[in-house]
Amino acid sequence: MFDKILIANRGEIALRVIRAAREMGIHSVAVHSTADTDAMHVRMADESVCIGPPPGIDSYLSIPAIIAACEVTGAQAIHPGYGFLSENAAFVQIVEDHGLTFIGPTAEHIRVMGDKITAKETMRLLGVPCVPGSEGGVPNLAEAKRIGEEVGYPVIVKATSGGGGKGMKVAQNAGEMERAFQTARAEGKSNFGNDEVYIEKYLTTPRHIEIQVFGDGKGRAVHLGERDCSLQRRHQKVFEEAPGPSITEAERARIGAVCADAVARINYTGAGTVEFLYENGEFYFIEMNTRLQVEHPITEAIYGVDLVREQIRVAAGLEMDFQQDELKINGHSIEVRINAEKLPEFAPRPGKITQFHAPGGLGVRMDSALYDGYTIPQYYDSLIGKLIVHAPDRPAALARLKRALGELIIDGVETTVPLFHALLQEEDIVTGEYNIHWLEHWLETNLRG
Ligand code: MV4
């Protein structure tokens, strides 16, 4: 096992990794920008190294600075958290070339899944059900139109390197294909330096269901059920729950086994998420994320596992501490993402926290790097905390979330907390009847001005 690991991240996820390391008797090294000298992750780690000025590109994304910080402190492995360098295959290669261990999958796994056409083809060949569409890339408009007729409109044109909703255009009919094709291509080129696109049948009212998988890198893998992450605004998740309110035990067992088998066969290492659209009782693969995700705590809650501990174990060459037949769901969990943003526009609100009080009690987890007097810098994303509740069933989890939100105090900056109080009054949220468009529609009709 490692003696010391470096966390190439900040905020709540850096704390999350430091906590797992400490419980395992592993020393932690925080890295930070000059904007984060007083950040909680720096205080909580055993050691810290300043790696550059505030912009992420000059600090948390600076590969030379992070490698140098490992060399200076003697850290043997790097946990990337999420975002920043977590899905950067070139970084993983450099880490390994320096005799260090990346706590996560191989550079090759990241590369394969980072290209969506390759990811889809790989998963299709491994038996994972996919959205009908083009076989691979679509080279020109004539071919795009032929595929449109073949799969039937509406279709969606997607950039193979796309993400965050960029490089994705719907064509409702043949007349809209030219514009959708050219726009997706242009956005792929300008945002990701890659104009390759593919086409899928456009599913009109799906849920976003993602399966948590975990591999040991030696051909063994398990699944830890699904999360329903349909409640999103502009491709930012807002509210997530596990298990999914629409998924039966039989469906979970079936799609979970398909995903676990697929990642086992590619010798996948560590935590991964297989993303699906779910409509009319069918799962359609769209993408795979090769990192620990923001919403991993809801899976931890219902399965009673520490995913970061397991990531560190398999990275060190140890066995996973669980097998599929030991993984049983206990109750229901919900996470809400608390952002320093002013409603209704969700405008970022950096600034000084004058008072912070985290809720507590049975089944309440608050993952946050906030403290009284902390100043949220303007340079990073606006996530300042995640409130996670766990209860015996969904109604009890909703009641617990309402109770915990009532205890939470964050003064000094505006946050997304009022949104959650409002959502908990909604019939569709109480019954679990929502899809990927529900929140945008609700915001449009309820939160304007
Ligand atoms: C889709 C889709 C409908 N049909 N693909 C959005 C981001 C990217 N990860 C995939 N996305 C979508 N792909 C087909 N074939 C609808 C979306 C989509 C979406 C997906 C998940 C959660 C929220 C969403 C909001 C708008 C569109």
Boltz pocket constraint, residues with backbone or C-beta under 6 A from the ligand:
constraints:
  - pocket:
      binder: B
      contacts: [[A, 131], [A, 156], [A, 164], [A, 165], [A, 168], [A, 200], [A, 201], [A, 202], [A, 203], [A, 204], [A, 208], [A, 229], [A, 230], [A, 232], [A, 235], [A, 277], [A, 286], [A, 287], [A, 436], [A, 437]]
      max_distance: 6.0
